[in-house]
Amino acid sequence: MSKPMSPHRVRHSSITTALDHSNGNYRKVQNLSRHASIDTIQKYDDNRKRQQQQREISDVLADLV
Protein backbone atom coordinates (compact mmCIF):
# COMPACT_ATOMS: atom_id res chain seq x y z
CA MET A 1 0.00 0.00 0.00
CA SER A 2 1.30 3.38 -0.93
CA LYS A 3 -0.71 5.44 1.59
CA PRO A 4 -0.25 5.29 5.36
CA MET A 5 -3.10 3.42 7.01
CA SER A 6 -5.06 4.57 10.03
CA PRO A 7 -8.37 3.51 11.57
CA HIS A 8 -9.99 6.69 10.25
CA ARG A 9 -8.84 6.00 6.68
CA VAL A 10 -10.20 2.46 6.83
CA ARG A 11 -13.51 3.78 8.18
CA HIS A 12 -13.69 6.47 5.50
CA SER A 13 -12.96 3.95 2.75
CA SER A 14 -15.57 1.56 4.13
CA ILE A 15 -18.25 4.24 4.18
CA THR A 16 -17.39 5.39 0.66
CA THR A 17 -17.43 1.80 -0.63
CA ALA A 18 -20.78 1.18 1.09
CA LEU A 19 -22.19 4.26 -0.68
CA ASP A 20 -20.88 2.93 -4.01
CA HIS A 21 -22.46 -0.49 -3.52
CA SER A 22 -25.77 0.79 -2.14
CA ASN A 23 -26.25 3.34 -4.94
CA GLY A 24 -25.93 6.17 -2.43
CA ASN A 25 -28.50 4.84 0.06
CA TYR A 26 -27.78 7.19 2.98
CA ARG A 27 -29.92 5.32 5.49
CA LYS A 28 -28.24 1.96 4.94
CA VAL A 29 -24.82 3.51 5.19
CA GLN A 30 -25.77 5.56 8.24
CA ASN A 31 -26.76 2.34 10.00
CA LEU A 32 -23.45 0.76 9.05
CA SER A 33 -21.33 3.73 10.09
CA ARG A 34 -23.40 4.65 13.13
CA HIS A 35 -23.03 8.36 12.41
CA ALA A 36 -25.66 10.27 14.36
CA SER A 37 -26.34 12.74 11.55
CA ILE A 38 -27.30 11.96 7.98
CA ASP A 39 -25.46 15.19 7.06
CA THR A 40 -22.15 13.45 7.72
CA ILE A 41 -23.02 10.68 5.26
CA GLN A 42 -24.05 13.28 2.69
CA LYS A 43 -20.60 14.86 2.96
CA TYR A 44 -19.01 11.48 2.20
CA ASP A 45 -21.36 11.07 -0.76
CA ASP A 46 -20.65 14.57 -2.10
CA ASN A 47 -16.94 13.82 -1.95
CA ARG A 48 -17.47 10.44 -3.64
CA LYS A 49 -19.45 12.04 -6.48
CA ARG A 50 -16.86 14.79 -6.91
CA GLN A 51 -14.10 12.19 -7.24
CA GLN A 52 -16.14 10.23 -9.81
CA GLN A 53 -16.69 13.38 -11.86
CA GLN A 54 -12.99 14.23 -11.73
CA ARG A 55 -12.09 10.72 -12.96
CA GLU A 56 -14.60 10.99 -15.80
CA ILE A 57 -13.25 14.35 -16.93
CA SER A 58 -9.66 13.12 -16.63
CA ASP A 59 -10.52 10.13 -18.81
CA VAL A 60 -12.07 12.39 -21.45
CA LEU A 61 -9.01 14.64 -21.46
CA ALA A 62 -6.63 11.67 -21.57
CA ASP A 63 -8.44 10.37 -24.65
CA LEU A 64 -7.91 13.71 -26.37
CA VAL A 65 -4.14 13.64 -25.85
Predicted model as a PDB file, atoms N, CA, C, CB and O in Angstrom, pLDDT in the B-factor column:
MODEL        1                                                                  
ATOM      1  N   MET A   1       0.832  -1.177   0.000  1.00 65.00           N  
ATOM      2  CA  MET A   1       0.000   0.000   0.000  1.00 65.00           C  
ATOM      3  C   MET A   1       0.877   1.241   0.000  1.00 65.00           C  
ATOM      4  CB  MET A   1      -0.947  -0.002   1.203  1.00 65.00           C  
ATOM      5  O   MET A   1       1.878   1.323   0.712  1.00 65.00           O  
ATOM      6  N   SER A   2       0.481   2.182  -0.801  1.00 77.00           N  
ATOM      7  CA  SER A   2       1.298   3.380  -0.930  1.00 77.00           C  
ATOM      8  C   SER A   2       0.928   4.464   0.081  1.00 77.00           C  
ATOM      9  CB  SER A   2       1.176   3.929  -2.325  1.00 77.00           C  
ATOM     10  O   SER A   2       1.751   5.333   0.372  1.00 77.00           O  
ATOM     11  N   LYS A   3      -0.295   4.433   0.624  1.00 75.00           N  
ATOM     12  CA  LYS A   3      -0.715   5.437   1.595  1.00 75.00           C  
ATOM     13  C   LYS A   3      -0.603   4.885   3.013  1.00 75.00           C  
ATOM     14  CB  LYS A   3      -2.156   5.896   1.310  1.00 75.00           C  
ATOM     15  O   LYS A   3      -0.826   3.697   3.243  1.00 75.00           O  
ATOM     16  N   PRO A   4      -0.257   5.757   3.964  1.00 81.00           N  
ATOM     17  CA  PRO A   4      -0.245   5.295   5.359  1.00 81.00           C  
ATOM     18  C   PRO A   4      -1.673   4.930   5.794  1.00 81.00           C  
ATOM     19  CB  PRO A   4       0.354   6.392   6.302  1.00 81.00           C  
ATOM     20  O   PRO A   4      -2.638   5.604   5.435  1.00 81.00           O  
ATOM     21  N   MET A   5      -1.776   3.873   6.556  1.00 83.00           N  
ATOM     22  CA  MET A   5      -3.098   3.424   7.009  1.00 83.00           C  
ATOM     23  C   MET A   5      -3.357   3.933   8.425  1.00 83.00           C  
ATOM     24  CB  MET A   5      -3.204   1.872   6.960  1.00 83.00           C  
ATOM     25  O   MET A   5      -2.441   4.078   9.234  1.00 83.00           O  
ATOM     26  N   SER A   6      -4.619   4.196   8.692  1.00 87.00           N  
ATOM     27  CA  SER A   6      -5.060   4.568  10.029  1.00 87.00           C  
ATOM     28  C   SER A   6      -6.493   4.074  10.177  1.00 87.00           C  
ATOM     29  CB  SER A   6      -4.952   6.125  10.270  1.00 87.00           C  
ATOM     30  O   SER A   6      -7.162   3.824   9.175  1.00 87.00           O  
ATOM     31  N   PRO A   7      -6.971   3.930  11.394  1.00 87.00           N  
ATOM     32  CA  PRO A   7      -8.368   3.509  11.573  1.00 87.00           C  
ATOM     33  C   PRO A   7      -9.352   4.447  10.870  1.00 87.00           C  
ATOM     34  CB  PRO A   7      -8.705   3.437  13.061  1.00 87.00           C  
ATOM     35  O   PRO A   7     -10.354   3.995  10.315  1.00 87.00           O  
ATOM     36  N   HIS A   8      -9.071   5.741  10.893  1.00 83.00           N  
ATOM     37  CA  HIS A   8      -9.987   6.687  10.247  1.00 83.00           C  
ATOM     38  C   HIS A   8     -10.018   6.491   8.739  1.00 83.00           C  
ATOM     39  CB  HIS A   8      -9.585   8.125  10.573  1.00 83.00           C  
ATOM     40  O   HIS A   8     -11.086   6.562   8.130  1.00 83.00           O  
ATOM     41  N   ARG A   9      -8.870   6.246   8.132  1.00 85.00           N  
ATOM     42  CA  ARG A   9      -8.838   6.005   6.677  1.00 85.00           C  
ATOM     43  C   ARG A   9      -9.614   4.745   6.299  1.00 85.00           C  
ATOM     44  CB  ARG A   9      -7.386   5.884   6.188  1.00 85.00           C  
ATOM     45  O   ARG A   9     -10.330   4.724   5.298  1.00 85.00           O  
ATOM     46  N   VAL A  10      -9.466   3.704   7.101  1.00 87.00           N  
ATOM     47  CA  VAL A  10     -10.196   2.460   6.832  1.00 87.00           C  
ATOM     48  C   VAL A  10     -11.699   2.715   6.955  1.00 87.00           C  
ATOM     49  CB  VAL A  10      -9.749   1.329   7.811  1.00 87.00           C  
ATOM     50  O   VAL A  10     -12.482   2.252   6.125  1.00 87.00           O  
ATOM     51  N   ARG A  11     -12.093   3.446   7.985  1.00 86.00           N  
ATOM     52  CA  ARG A  11     -13.513   3.776   8.183  1.00 86.00           C  
ATOM     53  C   ARG A  11     -14.037   4.607   7.018  1.00 86.00           C  
ATOM     54  CB  ARG A  11     -13.718   4.540   9.512  1.00 86.00           C  
ATOM     55  O   ARG A  11     -15.117   4.333   6.493  1.00 86.00           O  
ATOM     56  N   HIS A  12     -13.281   5.613   6.615  1.00 85.00           N  
ATOM     57  CA  HIS A  12     -13.690   6.469   5.504  1.00 85.00           C  
ATOM     58  C   HIS A  12     -13.854   5.650   4.218  1.00 85.00           C  
ATOM     59  CB  HIS A  12     -12.663   7.597   5.290  1.00 85.00           C  
ATOM     60  O   HIS A  12     -14.841   5.805   3.499  1.00 85.00           O  
ATOM     61  N   SER A  13     -12.890   4.789   3.940  1.00 86.00           N  
ATOM     62  CA  SER A  13     -12.965   3.946   2.746  1.00 86.00           C  
ATOM     63  C   SER A  13     -14.154   2.996   2.804  1.00 86.00           C  
ATOM     64  CB  SER A  13     -11.674   3.150   2.579  1.00 86.00           C  
ATOM     65  O   SER A  13     -14.808   2.749   1.791  1.00 86.00           O  
ATOM     66  N   SER A  14     -14.428   2.471   3.974  1.00 90.00           N  
ATOM     67  CA  SER A  14     -15.570   1.558   4.135  1.00 90.00           C  
ATOM     68  C   SER A  14     -16.887   2.275   3.867  1.00 90.00           C  
ATOM     69  CB  SER A  14     -15.581   0.952   5.549  1.00 90.00           C  
ATOM     70  O   SER A  14     -17.767   1.737   3.196  1.00 90.00           O  
ATOM     71  N   ILE A  15     -17.017   3.473   4.387  1.00 89.00           N  
ATOM     72  CA  ILE A  15     -18.254   4.243   4.183  1.00 89.00           C  
ATOM     73  C   ILE A  15     -18.417   4.605   2.711  1.00 89.00           C  
ATOM     74  CB  ILE A  15     -18.251   5.525   5.051  1.00 89.00           C  
ATOM     75  O   ILE A  15     -19.512   4.499   2.159  1.00 89.00           O  
ATOM     76  N   THR A  16     -17.330   5.030   2.079  1.00 89.00           N  
ATOM     77  CA  THR A  16     -17.386   5.386   0.663  1.00 89.00           C  
ATOM     78  C   THR A  16     -17.736   4.169  -0.193  1.00 89.00           C  
ATOM     79  CB  THR A  16     -16.048   5.985   0.210  1.00 89.00           C  
ATOM     80  O   THR A  16     -18.538   4.273  -1.121  1.00 89.00           O  
ATOM     81  N   THR A  17     -17.143   3.031   0.111  1.00 90.00           N  
ATOM     82  CA  THR A  17     -17.432   1.800  -0.628  1.00 90.00           C  
ATOM     83  C   THR A  17     -18.885   1.375  -0.412  1.00 90.00           C  
ATOM     84  CB  THR A  17     -16.474   0.667  -0.194  1.00 90.00           C  
ATOM     85  O   THR A  17     -19.547   0.928  -1.348  1.00 90.00           O  
ATOM     86  N   ALA A  18     -19.376   1.512   0.807  1.00 91.00           N  
ATOM     87  CA  ALA A  18     -20.777   1.182   1.085  1.00 91.00           C  
ATOM     88  C   ALA A  18     -21.714   2.083   0.284  1.00 91.00           C  
ATOM     89  CB  ALA A  18     -21.075   1.314   2.593  1.00 91.00           C  
ATOM     90  O   ALA A  18     -22.744   1.618  -0.206  1.00 91.00           O  
ATOM     91  N   LEU A  19     -21.376   3.351   0.146  1.00 90.00           N  
ATOM     92  CA  LEU A  19     -22.190   4.256  -0.681  1.00 90.00           C  
ATOM     93  C   LEU A  19     -22.162   3.816  -2.146  1.00 90.00           C  
ATOM     94  CB  LEU A  19     -21.683   5.716  -0.553  1.00 90.00           C  
ATOM     95  O   LEU A  19     -23.188   3.840  -2.825  1.00 90.00           O  
ATOM     96  N   ASP A  20     -20.991   3.417  -2.625  1.00 89.00           N  
ATOM     97  CA  ASP A  20     -20.881   2.929  -4.008  1.00 89.00           C  
ATOM     98  C   ASP A  20     -21.793   1.725  -4.238  1.00 89.00           C  
ATOM     99  CB  ASP A  20     -19.420   2.554  -4.332  1.00 89.00           C  
ATOM    100  O   ASP A  20     -22.521   1.672  -5.229  1.00 89.00           O  
ATOM    101  N   HIS A  21     -21.750   0.774  -3.333  1.00 92.00           N  
ATOM    102  CA  HIS A  21     -22.463  -0.487  -3.517  1.00 92.00           C  
ATOM    103  C   HIS A  21     -23.943  -0.416  -3.156  1.00 92.00           C  
ATOM    104  CB  HIS A  21     -21.811  -1.552  -2.700  1.00 92.00           C  
ATOM    105  O   HIS A  21     -24.705  -1.323  -3.488  1.00 92.00           O  
ATOM    106  N   SER A  22     -24.351   0.648  -2.485  1.00 92.00           N  
ATOM    107  CA  SER A  22     -25.775   0.794  -2.143  1.00 92.00           C  
ATOM    108  C   SER A  22     -26.446   1.857  -3.003  1.00 92.00           C  
ATOM    109  CB  SER A  22     -25.936   1.149  -0.660  1.00 92.00           C  
ATOM    110  O   SER A  22     -27.566   2.281  -2.721  1.00 92.00           O  
ATOM    111  N   ASN A  23     -25.747   2.284  -4.060  1.00 88.00           N  
ATOM    112  CA  ASN A  23     -26.251   3.339  -4.937  1.00 88.00           C  
ATOM    113  C   ASN A  23     -26.592   4.608  -4.163  1.00 88.00           C  
ATOM    114  CB  ASN A  23     -27.478   2.851  -5.690  1.00 88.00           C  
ATOM    115  O   ASN A  23     -27.586   5.275  -4.449  1.00 88.00           O  
ATOM    116  N   GLY A  24     -25.752   4.933  -3.178  1.00 86.00           N  
ATOM    117  CA  GLY A  24     -25.931   6.171  -2.426  1.00 86.00           C  
ATOM    118  C   GLY A  24     -27.052   6.145  -1.411  1.00 86.00           C  
ATOM    119  O   GLY A  24     -27.587   7.195  -1.054  1.00 86.00           O  
ATOM    120  N   ASN A  25     -27.420   4.955  -0.935  1.00 90.00           N  
ATOM    121  CA  ASN A  25     -28.497   4.845   0.057  1.00 90.00           C  
ATOM    122  C   ASN A  25     -27.979   5.321   1.420  1.00 90.00           C  
ATOM    123  CB  ASN A  25     -29.027   3.369   0.149  1.00 90.00           C  
ATOM    124  O   ASN A  25     -27.324   4.573   2.145  1.00 90.00           O  
ATOM    125  N   TYR A  26     -28.286   6.575   1.749  1.00 87.00           N  
ATOM    126  CA  TYR A  26     -27.777   7.188   2.983  1.00 87.00           C  
ATOM    127  C   TYR A  26     -28.185   6.430   4.233  1.00 87.00           C  
ATOM    128  CB  TYR A  26     -28.259   8.611   3.087  1.00 87.00           C  
ATOM    129  O   TYR A  26     -27.379   6.251   5.146  1.00 87.00           O  
ATOM    130  N   ARG A  27     -29.419   5.989   4.277  1.00 90.00           N  
ATOM    131  CA  ARG A  27     -29.922   5.324   5.487  1.00 90.00           C  
ATOM    132  C   ARG A  27     -29.183   4.017   5.769  1.00 90.00           C  
ATOM    133  CB  ARG A  27     -31.418   5.048   5.353  1.00 90.00           C  
ATOM    134  O   ARG A  27     -28.798   3.754   6.908  1.00 90.00           O  
ATOM    135  N   LYS A  28     -28.988   3.213   4.749  1.00 90.00           N  
ATOM    136  CA  LYS A  28     -28.244   1.956   4.941  1.00 90.00           C  
ATOM    137  C   LYS A  28     -26.833   2.236   5.454  1.00 90.00           C  
ATOM    138  CB  LYS A  28     -28.177   1.156   3.617  1.00 90.00           C  
ATOM    139  O   LYS A  28     -26.351   1.588   6.383  1.00 90.00           O  
ATOM    140  N   VAL A  29     -26.191   3.208   4.833  1.00 90.00           N  
ATOM    141  CA  VAL A  29     -24.815   3.512   5.191  1.00 90.00           C  
ATOM    142  C   VAL A  29     -24.743   4.167   6.574  1.00 90.00           C  
ATOM    143  CB  VAL A  29     -24.181   4.424   4.134  1.00 90.00           C  
ATOM    144  O   VAL A  29     -23.790   3.945   7.321  1.00 90.00           O  
ATOM    145  N   GLN A  30     -25.737   4.961   6.904  1.00 91.00           N  
ATOM    146  CA  GLN A  30     -25.768   5.559   8.240  1.00 91.00           C  
ATOM    147  C   GLN A  30     -25.866   4.470   9.302  1.00 91.00           C  
ATOM    148  CB  GLN A  30     -26.950   6.543   8.371  1.00 91.00           C  
ATOM    149  O   GLN A  30     -25.216   4.561  10.344  1.00 91.00           O  
ATOM    150  N   ASN A  31     -26.662   3.455   9.049  1.00 90.00           N  
ATOM    151  CA  ASN A  31     -26.763   2.339   9.997  1.00 90.00           C  
ATOM    152  C   ASN A  31     -25.429   1.600  10.128  1.00 90.00           C  
ATOM    153  CB  ASN A  31     -27.865   1.361   9.554  1.00 90.00           C  
ATOM    154  O   ASN A  31     -25.038   1.203  11.226  1.00 90.00           O  
ATOM    155  N   LEU A  32     -24.745   1.421   9.020  1.00 88.00           N  
ATOM    156  CA  LEU A  32     -23.446   0.758   9.046  1.00 88.00           C  
ATOM    157  C   LEU A  32     -22.421   1.591   9.820  1.00 88.00           C  
ATOM    158  CB  LEU A  32     -22.950   0.502   7.617  1.00 88.00           C  
ATOM    159  O   LEU A  32     -21.699   1.069  10.670  1.00 88.00           O  
ATOM    160  N   SER A  33     -22.367   2.869   9.522  1.00 89.00           N  
ATOM    161  CA  SER A  33     -21.331   3.728  10.092  1.00 89.00           C  
ATOM    162  C   SER A  33     -21.646   4.195  11.507  1.00 89.00           C  
ATOM    163  CB  SER A  33     -21.126   4.924   9.211  1.00 89.00           C  
ATOM    164  O   SER A  33     -20.752   4.560  12.271  1.00 89.00           O  
ATOM    165  N   ARG A  34     -22.914   4.174  11.836  1.00 91.00           N  
ATOM    166  CA  ARG A  34     -23.401   4.647  13.132  1.00 91.00           C  
ATOM    167  C   ARG A  34     -23.129   6.132  13.354  1.00 91.00           C  
ATOM    168  CB  ARG A  34     -22.765   3.845  14.245  1.00 91.00           C  
ATOM    169  O   ARG A  34     -22.954   6.573  14.490  1.00 91.00           O  
ATOM    170  N   HIS A  35     -23.095   6.898  12.271  1.00 89.00           N  
ATOM    171  CA  HIS A  35     -23.031   8.356  12.407  1.00 89.00           C  
ATOM    172  C   HIS A  35     -24.390   8.840  12.882  1.00 89.00           C  
ATOM    173  CB  HIS A  35     -22.623   9.048  11.054  1.00 89.00           C  
ATOM    174  O   HIS A  35     -25.419   8.364  12.401  1.00 89.00           O  
ATOM    175  N   ALA A  36     -24.408   9.769  13.808  1.00 90.00           N  
ATOM    176  CA  ALA A  36     -25.664  10.272  14.356  1.00 90.00           C  
ATOM    177  C   ALA A  36     -26.426  11.116  13.333  1.00 90.00           C  
ATOM    178  CB  ALA A  36     -25.395  11.094  15.616  1.00 90.00           C  
ATOM    179  O   ALA A  36     -27.657  11.127  13.329  1.00 90.00           O  
ATOM    180  N   SER A  37     -25.710  11.808  12.483  1.00 90.00           N  
ATOM    181  CA  SER A  37     -26.343  12.735  11.552  1.00 90.00           C  
ATOM    182  C   SER A  37     -26.212  12.241  10.115  1.00 90.00           C  
ATOM    183  CB  SER A  37     -25.729  14.130  11.688  1.00 90.00           C  
ATOM    184  O   SER A  37     -25.143  11.811   9.681  1.00 90.00           O  
ATOM    185  N   ILE A  38     -27.312  12.313   9.398  1.00 89.00           N  
ATOM    186  CA  ILE A  38     -27.302  11.959   7.982  1.00 89.00           C  
ATOM    187  C   ILE A  38     -26.446  12.956   7.191  1.00 89.00           C  
ATOM    188  CB  ILE A  38     -28.745  11.920   7.422  1.00 89.00           C  
ATOM    189  O   ILE A  38     -25.946  12.631   6.114  1.00 89.00           O  
ATOM    190  N   ASP A  39     -26.280  14.162   7.726  1.00 90.00           N  
ATOM    191  CA  ASP A  39     -25.465  15.187   7.063  1.00 90.00           C  
ATOM    192  C   ASP A  39     -24.024  14.712   6.870  1.00 90.00           C  
ATOM    193  CB  ASP A  39     -25.481  16.491   7.878  1.00 90.00           C  
ATOM    194  O   ASP A  39     -23.390  15.032   5.864  1.00 90.00           O  
ATOM    195  N   THR A  40     -23.520  13.960   7.822  1.00 89.00           N  
ATOM    196  CA  THR A  40     -22.150  13.451   7.715  1.00 89.00           C  
ATOM    197  C   THR A  40     -22.033  12.497   6.543  1.00 89.00           C  
ATOM    198  CB  THR A  40     -21.722  12.749   9.017  1.00 89.00           C  
ATOM    199  O   THR A  40     -21.056  12.543   5.796  1.00 89.00           O  
ATOM    200  N   ILE A  41     -23.027  11.629   6.376  1.00 89.00           N  
ATOM    201  CA  ILE A  41     -23.020  10.679   5.259  1.00 89.00           C  
ATOM    202  C   ILE A  41     -23.125  11.434   3.938  1.00 89.00           C  
ATOM    203  CB  ILE A  41     -24.182   9.658   5.395  1.00 89.00           C  
ATOM    204  O   ILE A  41     -22.485  11.059   2.956  1.00 89.00           O  
ATOM    205  N   GLN A  42     -23.923  12.490   3.910  1.00 89.00           N  
ATOM    206  CA  GLN A  42     -24.055  13.278   2.686  1.00 89.00           C  
ATOM    207  C   GLN A  42     -22.726  13.916   2.291  1.00 89.00           C  
ATOM    208  CB  GLN A  42     -25.122  14.358   2.862  1.00 89.00           C  
ATOM    209  O   GLN A  42     -22.441  14.059   1.102  1.00 89.00           O  
ATOM    210  N   LYS A  43     -21.916  14.297   3.264  1.00 88.00           N  
ATOM    211  CA  LYS A  43     -20.597  14.860   2.958  1.00 88.00           C  
ATOM    212  C   LYS A  43     -19.704  13.802   2.302  1.00 88.00           C  
ATOM    213  CB  LYS A  43     -19.927  15.407   4.245  1.00 88.00           C  
ATOM    214  O   LYS A  43     -18.983  14.092   1.348  1.00 88.00           O  
ATOM    215  N   TYR A  44     -19.761  12.575   2.825  1.00 86.00           N  
ATOM    216  CA  TYR A  44     -19.011  11.481   2.200  1.00 86.00           C  
ATOM    217  C   TYR A  44     -19.487  11.270   0.760  1.00 86.00           C  
ATOM    218  CB  TYR A  44     -19.169  10.171   3.019  1.00 86.00           C  
ATOM    219  O   TYR A  44     -18.681  11.070  -0.148  1.00 86.00           O  
ATOM    220  N   ASP A  45     -20.804  11.317   0.568  1.00 87.00           N  
ATOM    221  CA  ASP A  45     -21.363  11.072  -0.759  1.00 87.00           C  
ATOM    222  C   ASP A  45     -20.996  12.196  -1.718  1.00 87.00           C  
ATOM    223  CB  ASP A  45     -22.884  10.922  -0.679  1.00 87.00           C  
ATOM    224  O   ASP A  45     -20.671  11.935  -2.877  1.00 87.00           O  
ATOM    225  N   ASP A  46     -21.042  13.447  -1.253  1.00 87.00           N  
ATOM    226  CA  ASP A  46     -20.649  14.572  -2.101  1.00 87.00           C  
ATOM    227  C   ASP A  46     -19.201  14.420  -2.544  1.00 87.00           C  
ATOM    228  CB  ASP A  46     -20.842  15.908  -1.360  1.00 87.00           C  
ATOM    229  O   ASP A  46     -18.873  14.661  -3.705  1.00 87.00           O  
ATOM    230  N   ASN A  47     -18.346  14.024  -1.627  1.00 84.00           N  
ATOM    231  CA  ASN A  47     -16.936  13.819  -1.947  1.00 84.00           C  
ATOM    232  C   ASN A  47     -16.771  12.680  -2.951  1.00 84.00           C  
ATOM    233  CB  ASN A  47     -16.130  13.524  -0.671  1.00 84.00           C  
ATOM    234  O   ASN A  47     -15.985  12.777  -3.893  1.00 84.00           O  
ATOM    235  N   ARG A  48     -17.522  11.603  -2.736  1.00 84.00           N  
ATOM    236  CA  ARG A  48     -17.467  10.439  -3.640  1.00 84.00           C  
ATOM    237  C   ARG A  48     -17.891  10.844  -5.050  1.00 84.00           C  
ATOM    238  CB  ARG A  48     -18.376   9.292  -3.116  1.00 84.00           C  
ATOM    239  O   ARG A  48     -17.242  10.463  -6.024  1.00 84.00           O  
ATOM    240  N   LYS A  49     -18.964  11.605  -5.165  1.00 88.00           N  
ATOM    241  CA  LYS A  49     -19.453  12.041  -6.479  1.00 88.00           C  
ATOM    242  C   LYS A  49     -18.462  12.976  -7.152  1.00 88.00           C  
ATOM    243  CB  LYS A  49     -20.812  12.734  -6.342  1.00 88.00           C  
ATOM    244  O   LYS A  49     -18.250  12.903  -8.362  1.00 88.00           O  
ATOM    245  N   ARG A  50     -17.853  13.859  -6.359  1.00 87.00           N  
ATOM    246  CA  ARG A  50     -16.863  14.785  -6.914  1.00 87.00           C  
ATOM    247  C   ARG A  50     -15.668  14.015  -7.474  1.00 87.00           C  
ATOM    248  CB  ARG A  50     -16.395  15.791  -5.836  1.00 87.00           C  
ATOM    249  O   ARG A  50     -15.162  14.351  -8.545  1.00 87.00           O  
ATOM    250  N   GLN A  51     -15.220  12.999  -6.768  1.00 85.00           N  
ATOM    251  CA  GLN A  51     -14.101  12.188  -7.244  1.00 85.00           C  
ATOM    252  C   GLN A  51     -14.469  11.444  -8.519  1.00 85.00           C  
ATOM    253  CB  GLN A  51     -13.663  11.197  -6.167  1.00 85.00           C  
ATOM    254  O   GLN A  51     -13.646  11.340  -9.428  1.00 85.00           O  
ATOM    255  N   GLN A  52     -15.695  10.922  -8.603  1.00 84.00           N  
ATOM    256  CA  GLN A  52     -16.138  10.230  -9.814  1.00 84.00           C  
ATOM    257  C   GLN A  52     -16.143  11.179 -10.998  1.00 84.00           C  
ATOM    258  CB  GLN A  52     -17.535   9.624  -9.615  1.00 84.00           C  
ATOM    259  O   GLN A  52     -15.700  10.820 -12.089  1.00 84.00           O  
ATOM    260  N   GLN A  53     -16.643  12.391 -10.786  1.00 85.00           N  
ATOM    261  CA  GLN A  53     -16.692  13.379 -11.862  1.00 85.00           C  
ATOM    262  C   GLN A  53     -15.282  13.755 -12.315  1.00 85.00           C  
ATOM    263  CB  GLN A  53     -17.458  14.633 -11.405  1.00 85.00           C  
ATOM    264  O   GLN A  53     -15.034  13.909 -13.511  1.00 85.00           O  
ATOM    265  N   GLN A  54     -14.365  13.903 -11.370  1.00 87.00           N  
ATOM    266  CA  GLN A  54     -12.989  14.233 -11.731  1.00 87.00           C  
ATOM    267  C   GLN A  54     -12.357  13.116 -12.554  1.00 87.00           C  
ATOM    268  CB  GLN A  54     -12.156  14.496 -10.475  1.00 87.00           C  
ATOM    269  O   GLN A  54     -11.632  13.387 -13.512  1.00 87.00           O  
ATOM    270  N   ARG A  55     -12.629  11.849 -12.187  1.00 85.00           N  
ATOM    271  CA  ARG A  55     -12.094  10.718 -12.960  1.00 85.00           C  
ATOM    272  C   ARG A  55     -12.672  10.717 -14.372  1.00 85.00           C  
ATOM    273  CB  ARG A  55     -12.408   9.376 -12.255  1.00 85.00           C  
ATOM    274  O   ARG A  55     -11.953  10.479 -15.342  1.00 85.00           O  
ATOM    275  N   GLU A  56     -13.968  10.983 -14.484  1.00 87.00           N  
ATOM    276  CA  GLU A  56     -14.605  10.991 -15.804  1.00 87.00           C  
ATOM    277  C   GLU A  56     -13.996  12.064 -16.696  1.00 87.00           C  
ATOM    278  CB  GLU A  56     -16.116  11.215 -15.672  1.00 87.00           C  
ATOM    279  O   GLU A  56     -13.683  11.808 -17.859  1.00 87.00           O  
ATOM    280  N   ILE A  57     -13.830  13.254 -16.154  1.00 89.00           N  
ATOM    281  CA  ILE A  57     -13.250  14.354 -16.933  1.00 89.00           C  
ATOM    282  C   ILE A  57     -11.797  14.048 -17.287  1.00 89.00           C  
ATOM    283  CB  ILE A  57     -13.341  15.684 -16.148  1.00 89.00           C  
ATOM    284  O   ILE A  57     -11.362  14.319 -18.407  1.00 89.00           O  
ATOM    285  N   SER A  58     -11.053  13.493 -16.353  1.00 92.00           N  
ATOM    286  CA  SER A  58      -9.660  13.124 -16.625  1.00 92.00           C  
ATOM    287  C   SER A  58      -9.577  12.105 -17.744  1.00 92.00           C  
ATOM    288  CB  SER A  58      -8.993  12.570 -15.365  1.00 92.00           C  
ATOM    289  O   SER A  58      -8.693  12.190 -18.598  1.00 92.00           O  
ATOM    290  N   ASP A  59     -10.497  11.132 -17.750  1.00 89.00           N  
ATOM    291  CA  ASP A  59     -10.520  10.127 -18.813  1.00 89.00           C  
ATOM    292  C   ASP A  59     -10.802  10.762 -20.170  1.00 89.00           C  
ATOM    293  CB  ASP A  59     -11.567   9.056 -18.510  1.00 89.00           C  
ATOM    294  O   ASP A  59     -10.185  10.401 -21.172  1.00 89.00           O  
ATOM    295  N   VAL A  60     -11.739  11.711 -20.200  1.00 89.00           N  
ATOM    296  CA  VAL A  60     -12.067  12.392 -21.453  1.00 89.00           C  
ATOM    297  C   VAL A  60     -10.835  13.160 -21.953  1.00 89.00           C  
ATOM    298  CB  VAL A  60     -13.281  13.358 -21.261  1.00 89.00           C  
ATOM    299  O   VAL A  60     -10.490  13.087 -23.132  1.00 89.00           O  
ATOM    300  N   LEU A  61     -10.185  13.885 -21.059  1.00 90.00           N  
ATOM    301  CA  LEU A  61      -9.008  14.645 -21.457  1.00 90.00           C  
ATOM    302  C   LEU A  61      -7.861  13.745 -21.896  1.00 90.00           C  
ATOM    303  CB  LEU A  61      -8.556  15.528 -20.321  1.00 90.00           C  
ATOM    304  O   LEU A  61      -7.143  14.063 -22.844  1.00 90.00           O  
ATOM    305  N   ALA A  62      -7.692  12.617 -21.203  1.00 89.00           N  
ATOM    306  CA  ALA A  62      -6.630  11.666 -21.568  1.00 89.00           C  
ATOM    307  C   ALA A  62      -6.870  11.119 -22.968  1.00 89.00           C  
ATOM    308  CB  ALA A  62      -6.556  10.505 -20.546  1.00 89.00           C  
ATOM    309  O   ALA A  62      -5.922  10.912 -23.725  1.00 89.00           O  
ATOM    310  N   ASP A  63      -8.123  10.885 -23.314  1.00 89.00           N  
ATOM    311  CA  ASP A  63      -8.443  10.366 -24.647  1.00 89.00           C  
ATOM    312  C   ASP A  63      -8.144  11.392 -25.738  1.00 89.00           C  
ATOM    313  CB  ASP A  63      -9.914   9.952 -24.714  1.00 89.00           C  
ATOM    314  O   ASP A  63      -7.891  11.026 -26.886  1.00 89.00           O  
ATOM    315  N   LEU A  64      -8.173  12.663 -25.383  1.00 87.00           N  
ATOM    316  CA  LEU A  64      -7.906  13.715 -26.366  1.00 87.00           C  
ATOM    317  C   LEU A  64      -6.418  13.904 -26.635  1.00 87.00           C  
ATOM    318  CB  LEU A  64      -8.503  15.020 -25.896  1.00 87.00           C  
ATOM    319  O   LEU A  64      -6.024  14.465 -27.657  1.00 87.00           O  
ATOM    320  N   VAL A  65      -5.608  13.431 -25.711  1.00 81.00           N  
ATOM    321  CA  VAL A  65      -4.142  13.635 -25.850  1.00 81.00           C  
ATOM    322  C   VAL A  65      -3.543  12.572 -26.723  1.00 81.00           C  
ATOM    323  CB  VAL A  65      -3.442  13.629 -24.477  1.00 81.00           C  
ATOM    324  O   VAL A  65      -2.335  12.573 -26.957  1.00 81.00           O  
TER     325      VAL A  65                                                      
ENDMDL                                                                          
END                                                                             
